[in-house]
Amino acid sequence: AGDSFFIEPQRLTVSRQVLQSGGGGSGKTVRFVQFSDLHISRIGRLEGHLAETIKSIAPDFAVITGDSLNSNNEIGLFSRFLDSLPAGMSVYAVPGNWEHKGLVDLNRLDEVLRKRNGRLLINETVRLHHQGIDMLVTGLDDHIMGNPDLISALKGMTPAPNHLILTHSPGFRRQLQNQLARASGFSPQFILAGHTHGGQITLFGFAPYLPVGSGGYKHGWYGGEGPRMFVSRGVGTTLIPARFMAPPELVYYEWRLNA
């Protein structure tokens, strides 16, 4: 009990992942981090450690896969947290079920991110450039309480050899594959998600509870048909402020780009 409530929820882990788009490699690598399910209610030791760890990695950009805050009252707090991240680093985020459930002003949240050279992506795509190489980052609305629409997100865009999709709930993956069949010319290689907290309370890999929208996914890489998907354990907690055998996670990616 002591570990679950007082130690493990503060024990931030960093997992390093290498993304290989396949095809003709360019020899160039972009570095970025993913954190999810911050559920920010204060800026304490965990949040400070998260910010300092991101500074030490010095990534090219960051992505947040939903549930950054639980209510509109926390936008100011979230803004102050973003101020503690590396200056000038772009942060791209998608909404989760808690942003919708808590009636967060998504336009205001987008303004907060834009002031820090980022965006809130709700069925939208941004084209990034790194050392002359094009990348697409597509962000989708939440699967549980929103309306994720890949076709709308790609409207007006042209395909790129490096394409990443951000979604909060991994259970949307199956529907996403159906939508991809109608997205002519686009071949995203990876999906990043959160939402599950890795089970939050687990026992040697067994999670007695996963939230609605998990789709049976818990944590880590999933292959099979369509783009590969990585599900992050996230940072914060919900329902009870405890974690067991599912510590908070910051994911650090090295993305080896196609030309």
HELIX and SHEET records of a PDB file:
HELIX    1   1 GLY A    2  GLY A    2  1                                   1    
HELIX    2   2 ASP A    3  ILE A    7  3                                   5    
HELIX    3   3 GLU A    8  GLN A   10  5                                   3    
HELIX    4   4 ARG A   45  ILE A   57  1                                  13    
HELIX    5   5 ASN A   72  GLU A   74  5                                   3    
HELIX    6   6 ILE A   75  ASP A   83  1                                   9    
HELIX    7   7 ASN A   97  LYS A  101  1                                   5    
HELIX    8   8 LEU A  106  ARG A  114  1                                   9    
HELIX    9   9 LEU A  150  ALA A  153  1                                   4    
HELIX   10  10 PRO A  170  PHE A  172  5                                   3    
HELIX   11  11 ARG A  173  LEU A  180  1                                   8    
HELIX   12  12 HIS A  197  GLY A  199  5                                   3    
SHEET    1   A 6 THR A  13  GLN A  20  0                                        
SHEET    2   A 6 GLU A 249  ASN A 258  1                                        
SHEET    3   A 6 GLY A  25  PHE A  35 -1                                        
SHEET    4   A 6 PHE A  61  THR A  65  1                                        
SHEET    5   A 6 SER A  90  VAL A  94  1                                        
SHEET    6   A 6 ARG A 119  LEU A 120  1                                        
SHEET    1   B 6 GLU A 124  HIS A 130  0                                        
SHEET    2   B 6 ILE A 133  GLY A 139 -1                                        
SHEET    3   B 6 HIS A 163  LEU A 166  1                                        
SHEET    4   B 6 PHE A 190  ALA A 193  1                                        
SHEET    5   B 6 ARG A 228  VAL A 231  1                                        
SHEET    6   B 6 GLY A 220  TYR A 222 -1                                        
END                                                                             
